[in-house]
């Protein structure tokens, strides 16, 4: 099992660094089945950095956590980007992601939900927002 915790500057240049760290870690354990979960994580990172940019946050740092075992991948990202708009948040809680359409806003989250087993979103006490995903890497782990 691998556990990684790190913080980085929320700028577009950080995306490829985060992608590489995450992919190398997950691929180390799940060489055959890592692309979808890496793509889901990539989308969350982009959303987080984009939200920080749009909200002109002076504190542009994101916190990332990855726990990767043979049975599952747990990933979380925390930012001060202002959270999800209520119209997107309401649609995410339904099972019908078709309502999001192909608009840019919300499309990445719809794709993430297709590739992972669980996606949660929480506003923290400090005003930040945390997105967490869980992906089970074999069918037995889901039971």
C-alpha positions as CSV (number, residue, x, y, z in Angstrom):
1,X,0.0,0.0,0.0
2,X,1.1,3.5,-0.7
3,X,0.0,6.7,1.0
4,X,0.9,10.2,-0.3
5,X,0.0,13.5,1.2
6,X,1.2,16.7,-0.4
7,X,0.4,20.4,-1.1
8,X,1.2,22.3,-4.2
9,X,0.5,25.6,-5.8
10,X,-2.8,25.7,-7.6
11,X,-1.5,26.7,-11.1
12,X,-2.0,25.0,-14.4
13,X,1.7,24.0,-14.4
14,X,1.1,21.8,-11.4
15,X,-1.4,19.5,-13.3
16,X,1.3,17.5,-15.1
17,X,3.3,17.1,-12.0
18,X,0.3,15.8,-10.0
19,X,-0.7,13.6,-12.9
20,X,2.7,12.0,-13.0
21,X,2.9,11.4,-9.3
22,X,-0.6,9.9,-9.2
23,X,-0.1,7.7,-12.3
24,X,3.2,6.3,-11.2
25,X,1.9,5.5,-7.8
26,X,-1.3,3.8,-9.0
27,X,0.4,2.0,-11.8
28,X,2.9,0.5,-9.4
29,X,0.1,-1.5,-7.9
30,X,-2.6,-1.6,-10.7
31,X,-0.6,-1.8,-13.9
32,X,-3.6,-3.3,-15.8
33,X,-6.4,-1.1,-14.6
34,X,-5.2,2.4,-13.8
35,X,-6.2,4.7,-16.7
36,X,-9.8,5.4,-15.7
37,X,-9.0,6.3,-12.1
38,X,-6.1,8.4,-13.2
39,X,-8.3,10.3,-15.6
40,X,-10.9,10.9,-12.9
41,X,-8.2,12.3,-10.6
42,X,-6.9,14.4,-13.4
43,X,-10.4,15.9,-13.9
44,X,-10.7,16.7,-10.2
45,X,-7.3,18.4,-10.2
46,X,-8.2,20.5,-13.2
47,X,-11.6,21.5,-11.6
48,X,-9.8,22.5,-8.4
49,X,-7.2,24.6,-10.0
50,X,-9.7,26.2,-12.4
51,X,-12.0,27.1,-9.4
52,X,-9.1,28.7,-7.6
53,X,-8.2,30.7,-10.6
54,X,-11.8,31.9,-11.3
55,X,-12.3,32.9,-7.6
56,X,-9.1,35.0,-7.5
57,X,-8.0,33.3,-4.3
58,X,-4.9,34.9,-2.8
59,X,-4.0,31.6,-1.1
60,X,-3.6,29.4,-4.2
61,X,-2.7,26.0,-2.7
62,X,-4.3,22.6,-2.9
63,X,-3.9,19.7,-0.6
64,X,-3.9,16.2,-2.1
65,X,-4.2,12.8,-0.5
66,X,-3.8,9.4,-2.2
67,X,-4.1,6.0,-0.6
68,X,-3.6,3.1,-3.0
69,X,-3.9,-0.5,-2.1
70,X,-4.5,-3.7,-4.0
71,X,-8.3,-3.4,-3.3
72,X,-9.0,0.3,-3.7
73,X,-7.8,3.8,-4.5
74,X,-8.8,6.7,-2.3
75,X,-8.1,10.2,-3.5
76,X,-9.0,13.6,-2.0
77,X,-8.3,17.1,-3.0
78,X,-9.0,20.2,-0.9
79,X,-9.1,23.8,-2.2
80,X,-10.5,27.2,-1.5
81,X,-12.1,27.5,-4.9
82,X,-15.6,28.3,-3.8
83,X,-17.2,24.8,-4.2
84,X,-19.7,23.6,-6.7
85,X,-22.5,25.7,-8.1
86,X,-25.9,24.6,-6.6
87,X,-27.3,23.6,-10.0
88,X,-24.4,21.2,-10.6
89,X,-24.4,19.9,-7.1
90,X,-28.1,19.1,-7.3
91,X,-27.6,17.2,-10.5
92,X,-24.7,15.2,-9.1
93,X,-26.8,13.7,-6.4
94,X,-29.1,12.1,-9.0
95,X,-28.3,9.0,-10.9
96,X,-29.3,10.7,-14.2
97,X,-26.2,12.5,-15.3
98,X,-27.7,13.1,-18.7
99,X,-29.2,16.2,-17.2
100,X,-25.7,17.7,-17.2
101,X,-25.6,17.6,-21.0
102,X,-22.4,18.3,-22.8
103,X,-21.8,21.7,-21.3
104,X,-18.3,22.4,-20.0
105,X,-19.6,23.0,-16.5
106,X,-20.2,19.7,-14.8
107,X,-19.2,17.4,-17.6
108,X,-15.9,16.4,-15.9
109,X,-17.7,15.5,-12.7
110,X,-20.2,13.4,-14.7
111,X,-17.3,11.5,-16.3
112,X,-15.7,11.1,-12.9
113,X,-18.8,9.5,-11.5
114,X,-18.8,7.0,-14.4
115,X,-15.2,5.9,-13.6
116,X,-15.3,5.7,-9.8
117,X,-17.4,3.9,-7.2
118,X,-18.0,6.9,-5.0
119,X,-17.7,10.7,-5.3
120,X,-18.3,12.9,-2.3
121,X,-18.1,16.6,-1.8
122,X,-17.9,18.5,1.5
123,X,-17.5,22.1,2.7
124,X,-15.0,22.1,5.6
125,X,-15.1,24.3,8.7
126,X,-12.3,26.6,7.3
127,X,-14.4,27.4,4.2
128,X,-12.4,25.1,2.0
129,X,-14.0,22.3,-0.1
130,X,-12.9,18.6,-0.3
131,X,-13.7,16.2,-3.1
132,X,-13.1,12.5,-2.4
133,X,-13.3,9.6,-4.8
134,X,-13.1,5.9,-4.1
135,X,-12.4,3.3,-6.8
136,X,-12.5,-0.4,-6.0
137,X,-9.9,-2.3,-8.1
138,X,-11.7,-5.6,-8.1
139,X,-15.3,-6.8,-7.9
140,X,-14.8,-8.6,-4.6
141,X,-13.8,-5.4,-2.8
142,X,-17.2,-3.8,-3.5
143,X,-19.1,-6.5,-1.5
